[in-house]
Amino acid sequence: MTTRKDHPTSLVWHRFSQHRLAIASGFLLIWMGLLAGGAPLWKSLLVLDGQTVDLFMRFQPASSLHPLGTDELGRDFLARLLDGGRVSLLVGITAALFASLIGTVVGLISGYFGGRLDALMMRFTDGIISLPLLPLLIVLAAIDLSKLGVPVALINAENASLFRISIIVALAGWTTVARLVRAETLALRERDYVRASRAQGATSWRIMRVHILPNLAASIIVATTLSTGNIILLESVLSFLGLGIQPPIASWGNLLTNAQELIWEAPQLAFYPGALIFLTVIAFNFLGDGLRDALDPKTIHSQG
């Protein structure tokens, strides 16, 4: 008889709770999410303005009115960091989910059907992996969408750069999930319960949806978590190069861009966004490591 303590969910939580860095990272990311997601509320409560330009208030030190001082245009820097965090986290999480969706579909179909379809899809995946990632992203980000027939009104929309960078990073970041899902699907499709379902007349799509995909959930969650930090870093790099999120929308990456010429005059303008990028990427990596250890099916079964 399986007690509540020996239930797989309890075992997963027990193993995860032993990973102190993952626990700390989880709390840190929740805290960052609450601050960034509630940016309008915090700005209203603290009466912060990150949009109005006031050149007479440039490079003001930290004070009760401006907790982190002001930037080169006299805007409250804490408000800019909160807005930038909301954008950077939104892009990272959205692009990671989109990339995982693409990778899961490609890997599941490739691994289940096998044969020539598997060979074709995996060679295409290998081709994407072989391309240098950063130059590829730079080329994709520099493409003039108007020459591709995209309406000018859509290109010039306020959030156009946000959606564009999310799609670009996702289209380049699905390959790791695809190879992982394909490898596990190759093993799962030979399990007895899959063969029994196939013998009873279940369609391939039903087998993939009911029997294979649920068993891939843990691996997909871990891969998505690990890729989120990398995607935030890539977004920051592209924004730093001027090819990512475009002003007046703030992101941690373009805040670094604005601060690079002021590093000696106002080093805090580079320190805070750089430190937040570093902490966020490290936190997602530690959280992914903790989830990987906790969700390892071999360990769970051996302890159960």
Helices and strands as residue ranges (DSSP letters): H 8-17, H 20-37, H 39-46, G 55-57, H 77-113, H 115-130, H 133-142, G 145-148, H 152-155, H 160-172, H 175-188, H 192-199, H 204-207, I 208-212, H 213-240, H 252-259, G 260-262, H 268-294, H 297-303
